[in-house]
Amino acid sequence: MNDITAKKQAARKAAMAARKLAHDSATGAGGAAAGHLLAWLETKPEITSISGYMPIHSELDILPAMRALHARGYAISVPVIMAKAQPLRFRRWTPETTLIKGPFGAMVPKTGAWQRPDLLLCPMLAFDGSGQRMGYGGGFYDRTIAALSPVRALGYAYAAQQVESLPHEATDMALEGIITENGIIWSG
């Protein structure tokens, strides 16, 4: 194991604990984050297709945002893992979509059209002020952001998931910003 791998493993372990604590103590965080996202999107008429995700473990609940976006006419999709070390694909989602268990326990649409989102909303374990995101270690979002470039990518997380800095490599793709229950934190 090289030095960066060891640093990432330690950071993931600490981030999982911090996110669980934030999740267990949060009330209304999903709805608050949804409000910030919807307000920002009012200024972005060019965005019509958005990828959310089906929350697992202690991820910030994005379902209030996805339902509200669908009601406002946005084309919503969720990620589907196609194979190890491959970019994600995105299948259309509505509140009525039949879901099945996909890889890693995330629910995915059983059927539906594939779409290319204008905006990716990315779950995570932790983030820093430069927009670096720490996921579970599979590199799926990094590959997807690179493959879809140019694409807008924002994180979706509890504010408490922010850390001072994260170990990263050249293949780790930074996000434009992070939507939290307290507002949007822009990378800089």
C-alpha atoms as an extended CHARMM CRD file, in Angstrom:
* protein
*
       188  EXT
         1         1  MET       CA              0.0000000000        0.0000000000        0.0000000000  PROA      1               0.0000000000
         2         2  ASN       CA              1.4380000000        3.3790000000       -0.9940000000  PROA      2               0.0000000000
         3         3  ASP       CA              1.3290000000        6.5270000000        1.1410000000  PROA      3               0.0000000000
         4         4  ILE       CA             -1.6330000000        8.1690000000       -0.6400000000  PROA      4               0.0000000000
         5         5  THR       CA             -3.6940000000        4.9710000000       -0.3860000000  PROA      5               0.0000000000
         6         6  ALA       CA             -3.0330000000        4.7690000000        3.3570000000  PROA      6               0.0000000000
         7         7  LYS       CA             -3.9600000000        8.4430000000        3.8030000000  PROA      7               0.0000000000
         8         8  LYS       CA             -7.1950000000        7.9480000000        1.8540000000  PROA      8               0.0000000000
         9         9  GLN       CA             -8.1460000000        4.8800000000        3.9080000000  PROA      9               0.0000000000
        10        10  ALA       CA             -7.6180000000        6.7860000000        7.1660000000  PROA      10              0.0000000000
        11        11  ALA       CA             -9.5670000000        9.7850000000        5.8390000000  PROA      11              0.0000000000
        12        12  ARG       CA            -12.4570000000        7.5200000000        4.7320000000  PROA      12              0.0000000000
        13        13  LYS       CA            -12.7050000000        5.9100000000        8.1520000000  PROA      13              0.0000000000
        14        14  ALA       CA            -12.8320000000        9.2920000000        9.9210000000  PROA      14              0.0000000000
        15        15  ALA       CA            -15.2680000000       10.6840000000        7.3280000000  PROA      15              0.0000000000
        16        16  MET       CA            -17.7020000000        7.7710000000        7.7320000000  PROA      16              0.0000000000
        17        17  ALA       CA            -17.8470000000        8.3650000000       11.4780000000  PROA      17              0.0000000000
        18        18  ALA       CA            -18.3090000000       12.1360000000       11.0760000000  PROA      18              0.0000000000
        19        19  ARG       CA            -21.0470000000       11.7140000000        8.4620000000  PROA      19              0.0000000000
        20        20  LYS       CA            -22.9200000000        9.1960000000       10.6310000000  PROA      20              0.0000000000
        21        21  LEU       CA            -22.8250000000       11.6470000000       13.5440000000  PROA      21              0.0000000000
        22        22  ALA       CA            -24.1530000000       14.4550000000       11.3010000000  PROA      22              0.0000000000
        23        23  HSD       CA            -26.8560000000       12.1590000000        9.9110000000  PROA      23              0.0000000000
        24        24  ASP       CA            -27.9860000000       11.0050000000       13.3590000000  PROA      24              0.0000000000
        25        25  SER       CA            -28.2840000000       14.5660000000       14.6680000000  PROA      25              0.0000000000
        26        26  ALA       CA            -29.7480000000       16.2320000000       11.5530000000  PROA      26              0.0000000000
        27        27  THR       CA            -33.3860000000       17.2630000000       11.3890000000  PROA      27              0.0000000000
        28        28  GLY       CA            -34.7660000000       18.6080000000        8.1280000000  PROA      28              0.0000000000
        29        29  ALA       CA            -31.3570000000       18.7080000000        6.4370000000  PROA      29              0.0000000000
        30        30  GLY       CA            -32.6170000000       17.0970000000        3.2120000000  PROA      30              0.0000000000
        31        31  GLY       CA            -35.3830000000       19.6430000000        2.8110000000  PROA      31              0.0000000000
        32        32  ALA       CA            -33.0920000000       22.5720000000        3.6080000000  PROA      32              0.0000000000
        33        33  ALA       CA            -30.4820000000       21.4140000000        1.0810000000  PROA      33              0.0000000000
        34        34  ALA       CA            -33.2460000000       20.9520000000       -1.5070000000  PROA      34              0.0000000000
        35        35  GLY       CA            -34.3140000000       24.5740000000       -0.9810000000  PROA      35              0.0000000000
        36        36  HSD       CA            -30.7870000000       25.8430000000       -1.6660000000  PROA      36              0.0000000000
        37        37  LEU       CA            -30.5140000000       23.6990000000       -4.8010000000  PROA      37              0.0000000000
        38        38  LEU       CA            -33.8850000000       24.8510000000       -6.1470000000  PROA      38              0.0000000000
        39        39  ALA       CA            -33.0410000000       28.5210000000       -5.5350000000  PROA      39              0.0000000000
        40        40  TRP       CA            -29.7270000000       28.1740000000       -7.3820000000  PROA      40              0.0000000000
        41        41  LEU       CA            -31.3500000000       26.3540000000      -10.3030000000  PROA      41              0.0000000000
        42        42  GLU       CA            -33.7520000000       29.2710000000      -10.8070000000  PROA      42              0.0000000000
        43        43  THR       CA            -30.7030000000       31.1730000000      -12.1220000000  PROA      43              0.0000000000
        44        44  LYS       CA            -29.6040000000       28.3150000000      -14.4370000000  PROA      44              0.0000000000
        45        45  PRO       CA            -32.2630000000       27.8330000000      -17.1590000000  PROA      45              0.0000000000
        46        46  GLU       CA            -29.7600000000       25.9090000000      -19.3000000000  PROA      46              0.0000000000
        47        47  ILE       CA            -29.8740000000       22.9960000000      -16.8300000000  PROA      47              0.0000000000
        48        48  THR       CA            -32.7810000000       20.6860000000      -17.6530000000  PROA      48              0.0000000000
        49        49  SER       CA            -31.4200000000       17.2050000000      -16.8920000000  PROA      49              0.0000000000
        50        50  ILE       CA            -30.1480000000       16.3630000000      -13.4000000000  PROA      50              0.0000000000
        51        51  SER       CA            -28.6730000000       13.2430000000      -11.8570000000  PROA      51              0.0000000000
        52        52  GLY       CA            -29.4940000000       12.5970000000       -8.2150000000  PROA      52              0.0000000000
        53        53  TYR       CA            -28.8370000000        9.3570000000       -6.3470000000  PROA      53              0.0000000000
        54        54  MET       CA            -30.6440000000        6.8690000000       -4.1740000000  PROA      54              0.0000000000
        55        55  PRO       CA            -29.2220000000        7.4710000000       -0.6710000000  PROA      55              0.0000000000
        56        56  ILE       CA            -27.4930000000        4.6420000000        1.1750000000  PROA      56              0.0000000000
        57        57  HSD       CA            -26.0300000000        4.4210000000        4.6600000000  PROA      57              0.0000000000
        58        58  SER       CA            -25.9160000000        7.9130000000        6.1820000000  PROA      58              0.0000000000
        59        59  GLU       CA            -25.8380000000        9.9760000000        2.9560000000  PROA      59              0.0000000000
        60        60  LEU       CA            -27.7880000000       13.2370000000        2.9760000000  PROA      60              0.0000000000
        61        61  ASP       CA            -31.3100000000       12.4450000000        1.7750000000  PROA      61              0.0000000000
        62        62  ILE       CA            -31.6270000000       13.8940000000       -1.7110000000  PROA      62              0.0000000000
        63        63  LEU       CA            -35.1070000000       12.4720000000       -2.3410000000  PROA      63              0.0000000000
        64        64  PRO       CA            -36.9270000000       15.7010000000       -1.3070000000  PROA      64              0.0000000000
        65        65  ALA       CA            -34.8810000000       17.5510000000       -3.9380000000  PROA      65              0.0000000000
        66        66  MET       CA            -35.4540000000       14.8910000000       -6.5920000000  PROA      66              0.0000000000
        67        67  ARG       CA            -39.2300000000       14.9260000000       -6.0300000000  PROA      67              0.0000000000
        68        68  ALA       CA            -39.3300000000       18.7400000000       -6.1840000000  PROA      68              0.0000000000
        69        69  LEU       CA            -37.1760000000       18.8190000000       -9.3250000000  PROA      69              0.0000000000
        70        70  HSD       CA            -39.4010000000       16.2390000000      -11.0160000000  PROA      70              0.0000000000
        71        71  ALA       CA            -42.4980000000       18.2720000000      -10.1050000000  PROA      71              0.0000000000
        72        72  ARG       CA            -40.8720000000       21.3250000000      -11.7220000000  PROA      72              0.0000000000
        73        73  GLY       CA            -40.3060000000       19.4580000000      -14.9920000000  PROA      73              0.0000000000
        74        74  TYR       CA            -36.6270000000       18.5520000000      -14.7810000000  PROA      74              0.0000000000
        75        75  ALA       CA            -35.5360000000       15.2390000000      -16.3030000000  PROA      75              0.0000000000
        76        76  ILE       CA            -34.1680000000       13.3200000000      -13.3030000000  PROA      76              0.0000000000
        77        77  SER       CA            -31.9070000000       10.2960000000      -13.4440000000  PROA      77              0.0000000000
        78        78  VAL       CA            -29.9520000000        8.1400000000      -11.0100000000  PROA      78              0.0000000000
        79        79  PRO       CA            -26.5610000000        6.4970000000      -11.4820000000  PROA      79              0.0000000000
        80        80  VAL       CA            -26.1880000000        2.8750000000      -12.4530000000  PROA      80              0.0000000000
        81        81  ILE       CA            -22.8720000000        1.0700000000      -12.0010000000  PROA      81              0.0000000000
        82        82  MET       CA            -22.1810000000       -0.8020000000      -15.2260000000  PROA      82              0.0000000000
        83        83  ALA       CA            -18.8630000000       -2.4580000000      -14.3410000000  PROA      83              0.0000000000
        84        84  LYS       CA            -15.8130000000       -2.0060000000      -12.1370000000  PROA      84              0.0000000000
        85        85  ALA       CA            -13.5240000000        0.8540000000      -13.2410000000  PROA      85              0.0000000000
        86        86  GLN       CA            -16.1250000000        2.2220000000      -15.6910000000  PROA      86              0.0000000000
        87        87  PRO       CA            -18.0080000000        5.5360000000      -15.7200000000  PROA      87              0.0000000000
        88        88  LEU       CA            -21.5500000000        5.5380000000      -14.3930000000  PROA      88              0.0000000000
        89        89  ARG       CA            -24.5620000000        5.6090000000      -16.6790000000  PROA      89              0.0000000000
        90        90  PHE       CA            -27.7780000000        7.3770000000      -15.7450000000  PROA      90              0.0000000000
        91        91  ARG       CA            -31.2610000000        5.9410000000      -16.0020000000  PROA      91              0.0000000000
        92        92  ARG       CA            -34.3880000000        8.1220000000      -15.9330000000  PROA      92              0.0000000000
        93        93  TRP       CA            -36.1810000000        8.3200000000      -12.5560000000  PROA      93              0.0000000000
        94        94  THR       CA            -39.5910000000        9.5410000000      -11.4340000000  PROA      94              0.0000000000
        95        95  PRO       CA            -41.2460000000        9.0930000000       -8.0290000000  PROA      95              0.0000000000
        96        96  GLU       CA            -43.2200000000        6.1960000000       -9.5650000000  PROA      96              0.0000000000
        97        97  THR       CA            -40.1690000000        4.3570000000      -10.9710000000  PROA      97              0.0000000000
        98        98  THR       CA            -39.8570000000        0.6860000000      -10.0080000000  PROA      98              0.0000000000
        99        99  LEU       CA            -36.4990000000        0.2040000000       -8.2970000000  PROA      99              0.0000000000
       100       100  ILE       CA            -34.3160000000       -2.8550000000       -7.8000000000  PROA      100             0.0000000000
       101       101  LYS       CA            -31.1990000000       -3.3650000000       -5.7090000000  PROA      101             0.0000000000
       102       102  GLY       CA            -28.0390000000       -2.5200000000       -7.6570000000  PROA      102             0.0000000000
       103       103  PRO       CA            -24.3560000000       -2.9670000000       -6.8560000000  PROA      103             0.0000000000
       104       104  PHE       CA            -23.2850000000       -1.7760000000       -3.3750000000  PROA      104             0.0000000000
       105       105  GLY       CA            -26.9010000000       -1.8250000000       -2.1980000000  PROA      105             0.0000000000
       106       106  ALA       CA            -28.0850000000        1.3380000000       -3.9520000000  PROA      106             0.0000000000
       107       107  MET       CA            -31.5070000000        1.1150000000       -5.5390000000  PROA      107             0.0000000000
       108       108  VAL       CA            -31.6250000000        1.6630000000       -9.3110000000  PROA      108             0.0000000000
       109       109  PRO       CA            -34.4470000000        1.8690000000      -11.8550000000  PROA      109             0.0000000000
       110       110  LYS       CA            -35.4570000000       -1.5660000000      -13.1260000000  PROA      110             0.0000000000
       111       111  THR       CA            -36.0430000000       -0.1360000000      -16.6110000000  PROA      111             0.0000000000
       112       112  GLY       CA            -36.0790000000        3.2410000000      -18.2730000000  PROA      112             0.0000000000
       113       113  ALA       CA            -34.3590000000        5.4830000000      -20.7500000000  PROA      113             0.0000000000
       114       114  TRP       CA            -30.7050000000        6.3540000000      -20.3850000000  PROA      114             0.0000000000
       115       115  GLN       CA            -29.8920000000       10.0560000000      -20.2420000000  PROA      115             0.0000000000
       116       116  ARG       CA            -26.8970000000       12.3450000000      -20.0960000000  PROA      116             0.0000000000
       117       117  PRO       CA            -27.3340000000       14.8170000000      -17.2280000000  PROA      117             0.0000000000
       118       118  ASP       CA            -26.3930000000       18.4940000000      -17.4590000000  PROA      118             0.0000000000
       119       119  LEU       CA            -25.7580000000       18.4670000000      -13.7000000000  PROA      119             0.0000000000
       120       120  LEU       CA            -24.4290000000       15.6950000000      -11.4790000000  PROA      120             0.0000000000
       121       121  LEU       CA            -25.3630000000       15.7890000000       -7.7920000000  PROA      121             0.0000000000
       122       122  CYS       CA            -22.7460000000       13.6260000000       -6.0880000000  PROA      122             0.0000000000
       123       123  PRO       CA            -22.9370000000       11.9030000000       -2.6950000000  PROA      123             0.0000000000
       124       124  MET       CA            -19.7590000000       11.6320000000       -0.6320000000  PROA      124             0.0000000000
       125       125  LEU       CA            -18.0510000000       10.8790000000        2.6310000000  PROA      125             0.0000000000
       126       126  ALA       CA            -16.2030000000       14.2090000000        2.9160000000  PROA      126             0.0000000000
       127       127  PHE       CA            -15.1930000000       17.3410000000        0.9860000000  PROA      127             0.0000000000
       128       128  ASP       CA            -12.7380000000       20.1910000000        1.3640000000  PROA      128             0.0000000000
       129       129  GLY       CA            -12.7220000000       23.8600000000        0.3810000000  PROA      129             0.0000000000
       130       130  SER       CA            -10.9970000000       23.1940000000       -2.9390000000  PROA      130             0.0000000000
       131       131  GLY       CA            -13.8840000000       20.9790000000       -4.0760000000  PROA      131             0.0000000000
       132       132  GLN       CA            -12.1260000000       17.6800000000       -3.5610000000  PROA      132             0.0000000000
       133       133  ARG       CA            -14.6060000000       14.9180000000       -2.7990000000  PROA      133             0.0000000000
       134       134  MET       CA            -13.9750000000       11.6640000000       -0.9980000000  PROA      134             0.0000000000
       135       135  GLY       CA            -16.2160000000        8.8110000000       -2.0360000000  PROA      135             0.0000000000
       136       136  TYR       CA            -16.0960000000        5.1350000000       -1.1980000000  PROA      136             0.0000000000
       137       137  GLY       CA            -12.9720000000        4.4840000000       -3.2740000000  PROA      137             0.0000000000
       138       138  GLY       CA            -14.3150000000        3.0180000000       -6.5160000000  PROA      138             0.0000000000
       139       139  GLY       CA            -13.5860000000        6.1260000000       -8.5970000000  PROA      139             0.0000000000
       140       140  PHE       CA            -16.9660000000        5.9640000000      -10.3340000000  PROA      140             0.0000000000
       141       141  TYR       CA            -17.7770000000        9.6780000000      -10.0730000000  PROA      141             0.0000000000
       142       142  ASP       CA            -14.2120000000       10.6950000000      -11.0030000000  PROA      142             0.0000000000
       143       143  ARG       CA            -14.3940000000        8.5950000000      -14.1880000000  PROA      143             0.0000000000
       144       144  THR       CA            -17.8920000000        9.8600000000      -14.9370000000  PROA      144             0.0000000000
       145       145  ILE       CA            -17.0260000000       13.5480000000      -14.5540000000  PROA      145             0.0000000000
       146       146  ALA       CA            -13.9860000000       13.0480000000      -16.7980000000  PROA      146             0.0000000000
       147       147  ALA       CA            -16.0110000000       11.0950000000      -19.3840000000  PROA      147             0.0000000000
       148       148  LEU       CA            -18.8920000000       13.6120000000      -19.4910000000  PROA      148             0.0000000000
       149       149  SER       CA            -16.6670000000       16.6980000000      -19.4930000000  PROA      149             0.0000000000
       150       150  PRO       CA            -17.8330000000       19.3370000000      -19.7830000000  PROA      150             0.0000000000
       151       151  VAL       CA            -20.4820000000       18.6580000000      -17.1620000000  PROA      151             0.0000000000
       152       152  ARG       CA            -21.4210000000       20.5450000000      -14.0170000000  PROA      152             0.0000000000
       153       153  ALA       CA            -20.8530000000       18.5460000000      -10.8310000000  PROA      153             0.0000000000
       154       154  LEU       CA            -21.9210000000       19.5800000000       -7.3510000000  PROA      154             0.0000000000
       155       155  GLY       CA            -21.6380000000       17.5970000000       -4.1580000000  PROA      155             0.0000000000
       156       156  TYR       CA            -24.6290000000       16.9720000000       -1.9020000000  PROA      156             0.0000000000
       157       157  ALA       CA            -23.6160000000       16.5770000000        1.7370000000  PROA      157             0.0000000000
       158       158  TYR       CA            -24.0290000000       17.6820000000        5.3230000000  PROA      158             0.0000000000
       159       159  ALA       CA            -22.0580000000       20.8340000000        6.1550000000  PROA      159             0.0000000000
       160       160  ALA       CA            -20.3630000000       18.8260000000        8.9190000000  PROA      160             0.0000000000
       161       161  GLN       CA            -18.7200000000       16.6500000000        6.2390000000  PROA      161             0.0000000000
       162       162  GLN       CA            -16.3110000000       19.4650000000        5.3420000000  PROA      162             0.0000000000
       163       163  VAL       CA            -12.7030000000       18.8430000000        6.3440000000  PROA      163             0.0000000000
       164       164  GLU       CA             -9.6460000000       21.0590000000        6.0860000000  PROA      164             0.0000000000
       165       165  SER       CA             -8.1000000000       19.0750000000        3.2370000000  PROA      165             0.0000000000
       166       166  LEU       CA             -8.3250000000       15.6680000000        1.5910000000  PROA      166             0.0000000000
       167       167  PRO       CA             -5.5760000000       13.5470000000        0.0980000000  PROA      167             0.0000000000
       168       168  HSD       CA             -6.0240000000       13.4220000000       -3.6570000000  PROA      168             0.0000000000
       169       169  GLU       CA             -4.4190000000       12.3360000000       -6.8880000000  PROA      169             0.0000000000
       170       170  ALA       CA             -4.4900000000       13.6860000000      -10.4500000000  PROA      170             0.0000000000
       171       171  THR       CA             -7.4190000000       11.3710000000      -11.2950000000  PROA      171             0.0000000000
       172       172  ASP       CA             -9.5800000000       12.7800000000       -8.4570000000  PROA      172             0.0000000000
       173       173  MET       CA            -11.9650000000       15.2830000000      -10.0320000000  PROA      173             0.0000000000
       174       174  ALA       CA            -12.8130000000       18.4180000000       -8.0460000000  PROA      174             0.0000000000
       175       175  LEU       CA            -16.4190000000       19.5780000000       -7.7670000000  PROA      175             0.0000000000
       176       176  GLU       CA            -17.6870000000       23.0790000000       -8.5480000000  PROA      176             0.0000000000
       177       177  GLY       CA            -19.2900000000       23.3250000000       -5.1260000000  PROA      177             0.0000000000
       178       178  ILE       CA            -21.1710000000       21.4650000000       -2.4110000000  PROA      178             0.0000000000
       179       179  ILE       CA            -24.8630000000       21.8510000000       -1.5720000000  PROA      179             0.0000000000
       180       180  THR       CA            -25.4750000000       21.5140000000        2.1670000000  PROA      180             0.0000000000
       181       181  GLU       CA            -28.3280000000       22.1730000000        4.5530000000  PROA      181             0.0000000000
       182       182  ASN       CA            -26.6690000000       25.5400000000        5.3330000000  PROA      182             0.0000000000
       183       183  GLY       CA            -26.2600000000       26.7080000000        1.7230000000  PROA      183             0.0000000000
       184       184  ILE       CA            -23.9030000000       26.1640000000       -1.2100000000  PROA      184             0.0000000000
       185       185  ILE       CA            -20.1800000000       26.1380000000       -0.5390000000  PROA      185             0.0000000000
       186       186  TRP       CA            -18.3690000000       27.1010000000       -3.7330000000  PROA      186             0.0000000000
       187       187  SER       CA            -14.9130000000       25.6860000000       -4.4050000000  PROA      187             0.0000000000
       188       188  GLY       CA            -12.0880000000       28.1250000000       -4.4450000000  PROA      188             0.0000000000
